[in-house]
Amino acid sequence: MTDQRIQIFADVSELAAAVAQQIVTRAQAAVADHDRFTIALSGGSTPRAVFERLAASLLKEQLPWAKTYVFWGDDRAVPPDHPDSNYRMASESLLQHVPLPKEQIKPILTQCDDLDAAAQHYERVIQSFVPGSPPCFDLILLGMGPDGHTASLFPHSPALAVTNALVTATPVAPLKPHMRRITFTATLINAAAEVVFLVAGADKAGRLAEVLEGPQAPDTLPAQLVRPTNGVLSWMIDQAAAQELKHSYG
Ligand code: 6PG
């Protein structure tokens, strides 16, 4: 059964500070345990706040960058310098400001014409750098959209049912930016040692209450597919997004 932790913060700034600290804690533990820290980043505005916080804080000095490998849980089918690129967002908000060796940054090859081939290639890259079968990321950061999607696993998408691959290409996303994407599957996400959901903003409140406290309906609420088999599931939420939760947490 998944070990689930729910923490609520006054605002995005407090949430971002706590997530930045959690990244450092997990990274140090991973390096002490197996001499490597593997992390998958997410797109979206809440993760951006976390990356900016980490880049600006003294915490970044405590991250074992020489032993860190950075991947993306999903990205959009655009060139890496496109404004909608999740790689570009993480690069500008964090990676350009830290001493992470370039060869340890592993973007998804989203420029490829054949997205299925790009997904299969990314799966092989993950298998060669992330230990375990299926590969066990030390930390996967996820956002949640107002429709309950996570990574690029959208409601009713065929990607939800993919169990024989770690990474898959998706049809055009129903939300902006409307384009095809490449995403981790639930199989890969659920193999992680820790998955952290970052959820902020009042527009997420109703959906978050359904995901956490409503009946299981993962086809309409893909965030419910996330249940790490042997890992920890952490929800880090701001007060605005938490306002419709019925239970009190923490
Ligand atoms: C993407 C994402 C996506 C995102 C959520 C939440 O590429 O769009 O990875 O899953 O994390 O939509 O985004 P916000 O934090 O901006 O609401």
Boltz pocket constraint, residues with backbone or C-beta under 6 A from the ligand:
constraints:
  - pocket:
      binder: B
      contacts: [[A, 42], [A, 43], [A, 44], [A, 45], [A, 46], [A, 47], [A, 74], [A, 75], [A, 76], [A, 86], [A, 142], [A, 143], [A, 144], [A, 145], [A, 146], [A, 149], [A, 150], [A, 151], [A, 152], [A, 176], [A, 198], [A, 200]]
      max_distance: 6.0
